[in-house]
Amino acid sequence: MTRARQVKAKPKRKADKKRTLRQVDDSILQLRLTIQESCPRIWREVLVPAEFPLSDLHLVIQAAMGWSNREVHQFEMEDKGYAPPEQAAGSGLEDEQEVTVGALLPRPKMSIYYAYDYIRGDYFEVDVRLVQRQAKQEGEIYPRCIAGAHAGPLEGGEGIWTYNEMAEAWRMKEEIDEETRRWLGPAFDPDRFDLEETDRQVRAYRELAESQGPGTTRGDEEEFEPWGEDDEDWLFPYDANEGPDPERWLELDESERIEAVMGYHEVMQRELGQRGADPALHAMMHAVVETQLADGSLKAVPAALERLEGQGLSRHDAVHAIGGIVAKHLWRMMKEQVEFDEERYNSELGRLTRESWEALADEDTE
């Protein structure tokens, strides 16, 4: 989020409490959602209640763009970032469930920025701009999509710039390799926008709340099915308490690592009845830590794992603790537009203990 990053952090003000769900606002917001750097411009106009929390606006954006809620996201305005509670914990971000759209956008022409799939580095950024406020129409159901142009960019690629190039190649009927054609799918048309269908998807936005993270988007890809006891075809059964074989783990690409972690947690949730953190973010953090352990390039990572296990944490929880440090550094890199600071990362891992991790976890649950 290019513009937001240029603003230096400011001290928190007590007035920020006005931006919570306790504020009553029964107006309807007409928002214009524009994919930044898209060419031609990809945009939607939606109507949402001002009392909507940012967590609901996230799902509306996903539905309006035809996305599947499978990647991590966050909002940013001025010097503040907002994300799901499990993502915000210990990262300096604020809980997106505790702030309303109307509180952040009280006047027309104000904007908040939304980043999607930013862990990969090539993300989509949406400018969410307030067009106008209007009275709620009796009998009308919200949210709604009332206008737009062009198909939403496909997930799972390399950001908007690569998508622009592929869409232009499609328009010019240029040669496209077979792998890209499979990814685009037989029905791909970057200029197609179906208002009726998009409005239907936006109205049904809550269906996206149960997304299980990394999977497929469009085209003829097979749907991701988590590994479990009835699936003998899955070749990499990941177990967080055992740890993967380093050589085999490094042979996997990023999506395969994430799917392996996703499969493990899906089985655990079914067997134990647990509902954990955001599946996509959780799996990505696991995958990053396991890769650092496997390649051995950062000696502080296995040292931290050994120390935490020696202090009584399971290997799984030790990976969670290290993942918390990873998330903190990824957020800093994105917000401040800085390179990975290995020395700082190693230093924080060197200070990481079971006690410090559990204390931070306790703070986040209060």
Secondary structure, 3 states (H helix, E strand, C coil): CHHHHCCCCCCCCHHHHHHCCCCCCCCEEEEEEEECCCCCCCEEEEEEECCCEHHHHHHHHHHHHCCCCCCCEEEEECCEEEECHHHHCCCCCEEHHHCEHHHHCCCCCCEEEEEECHHHCCCEEEEEEEEEEECCCCCCCCCEEEEEECCCCCCCCCHHHHHHHHHHHHHCCCCCCHHHHHHHCCCCCCCCCCHHHHHHHHHCHHHHHHCCCCCCCCCCCCCCCCCCCCCCCCCCCCCCCCCCCHHHHHHCCHHHHHHHHHHHHHHHHHHHCCCCCCHHHHHHHHHHHHHHHHHCCCCHHHHHHHHHHHCCCCHHHHHHHHHHHHHHHHHHHHHHCCCCCHHHHHHHHHHCCHHHHHHHHHHHHC
